[in-house]
Amino acid sequence: MKNIFKIGLAAFFGVILYSCDEGIDALTEIDPGTDALAPTITINSPTEGLAVKVNEELATITIDFEAQDDIELGSVNVSLNGTEIRSYTSFKDYRRLVVDDLTYNQLGDGDHILTVVANDLDGKSTTETVNFTKEPAYISKYPGEILYMPFEGGYVDLLSFEEASKNGSPSISEETLAGNGAYAGAEDAYLTLDPERFKNSEISAIFWLKLNAVPDRAGLLAMSPPLNETGGNVLTSGFRFFREGAADKQRFKLNVGTGAGNSWFDGGEAADVESNTNEWINLAFTISGTEAVVYIDGQVVSQGTLDGLDWTDVNVLSIMSGAPNFSGWNHLSDQSLMDELRIFDRAITQEEVQQIIQDDSGIIVSDYPPTFDGEMFYMPFEGDYTNLFTSTEAEVVGAPSFAGESAAGDDAYAGAADSYLTYPANGLTTDEFSATFWYKVNPEPGNAGILVMSPEDSENAEFPEIQNLRTSGFRFFREGDATRQIFKLNVGTGEGETWVDGGDAAAFDPTDAGWVHMAFTISSDTAIIYFDGEPVAQNALGASIDWSGCDLLSIASGAPRFTQWNHLADSSFIDELRFYNKALSQEEIMEVRNTDL
C-alpha cells in the first residue's frame, strides 16, 4: 500500500514539472518600455481661488486629487503651506493613485497653498499647487462690531464663534426681521455669555424686537453684578436695559452704573411703544465715558450725561432676561422675538444706528421725506455735501467747491483737479439701482469718472494708479475731447461684466450742451443710460449686479477704485444727485427731471 502511494505521488509531481516545462499558462515578462514622461497630477478639490467660509475657528476640508505615471509611480507627497500632511509610497495600481477622502481638520483663517508632488521610479517629478482661502462666514460690517448674533438656527456669535449658554427653553422662530431665524423667548428662558470681552470703556448695542407684552416687564440686555445679600439689585456697575408697562404700552429704560452711583435714562412718553402693533421695532443704546443715549427706530428717546462706566463684579451678559443678576424688581425673561443683535466696543452715532436699520430692513430713517418712489439718497449740494436722508456728509478729497449756479435750487457741486467726494456704500447696494442727476460738462480733462461704486483691486493694492476690478459694482464715466464726450456704464455681474456703450447716441458736443439731465438704471437683467429722459444706450446683463467688495461710492471721479484708464477727477458741475433702490421707468425718470426744473 505504501508503494502504491509513493508511485502516485511521483506521477503527480511529474505532471506538474512537465506542465511548467511545456509553458502551459506561463508568465511572460514584458518590457515596459522607456520611462519618457513625468507624472501628471489633477487636483479636483480644493479648487484654485476657493474661499472656504465657515463659522468655526478651524475648518475641515477634503482633498481630492489624482496622480498618474506612464510607467510606475514612486511616491506622492501632499503638503499644506509647506508642511507635509500625507505621503504615499505603495499603490494598488502602480501607475495611478486616486485620492478622494484625504481630510485636514485644522484649517485656520487666511491664505493657504496645497501642494501635491508626484515622483516616478526614474527620478522625474511633477508639482501642482492650488491657492485658496479660509475666512469666517460673516465678516464684520461696521467699525467696532464685536458681536453679531443673527439667530440663524442657533445662538452663535459669528464674530467670536462663541455659543451662548442656553437657560430654560428658548427657541428659534421662523418669523424674522432678516435672514432665516430669530430668537423666540419663553418663560424662564434666556441666554448668557462670558462678559469679559464686552467690558470696555464704551459699549453700544442694537437689535430688533417684536414685542410680546406678557409678562408686563422684562430684561432685554443686562451686564450687572450679582444680587446683594437680601436679593436686591446692585446698580453701581454695569448696565441694565429693560422694559416695563402694561398690555397696551411698554416703556424702555437704561440704567448705568458709574462706580459711586448709577444714572437713569428714562425718556418718559418718548420711550413708550404700543404693544399690540405686531411690528418689529429697532432698539439701540450707546454708553460712552461721558454720555448715554437710547434710540427707538433710530430716533433719540433718552439722552444724558454720564460720569464714567464701571464694571466692578460684573460676571455675566444676559440676553432677553434680567436674570440672574438683575431680577430684584422682577425683570425676568422676555417672551418677545429678538433678531440681528449687534454689540460694539464704542459709542456708535445716530447716523450709524440709522444706517444699520436701513441695512437690516431697507427702511430709511430720516427727517427728509422721499420725493420719489424708491428714493434712498439725495444730495442737492446746497452749500454742503450732505445726503439728506441720513444727514451724513460725504468725505472730501482735494478741493472741490460750489458752482455758484445750479440746475435746481441755489448751488451745485463744482469739480476740480484731484478732487472728489466719497461716501459709504452701506445701504446703497440694493438688488436694483438707479441714479439721476443734472450735469454740466467740463471736457477738461478728456476722461473722467462721474459715479463709481467699485471694489478694491486687492491684487494691485500697492498700485493705486491701476485699480480696475470690474466684476462687481458699477462705473459711470465719460471720455473724449473738447468737442465730443461719450458717456458709458460698466456693470459687474460677479463672474464677468457688461458694457453699456451707445456710441454716438450717448455722446454730445460739450461746447453748447449746458445742463443735461442724466440717469442710468440697473435692473436684474438690463442696464440703460438716459439723457434728458431719453434712452441713449442699453444692454442686457448676463446676471444681476454683484456688490462684492463695494463699500465706497465715489462722486465726480473714478478714484480711488477705477483709475487704470485715467478716469480721474471730473471738473464738471453736478446737481440734484439722487439714488433709488429700484430700476426707474422712463416715465419716472422724466418725472424726476421735470420736477427739478
Order of alpha helices (4+ residues) and beta strands (2+ residues): alpha-beta-beta-beta-beta-beta-beta-beta-beta-beta-beta-beta-beta-beta-beta-beta-beta-beta-beta-beta-beta-beta-beta-beta-beta-alpha-beta-beta-beta-beta-beta-beta-beta-beta-beta-beta-beta-beta-beta-beta-beta-beta-beta-beta-alpha
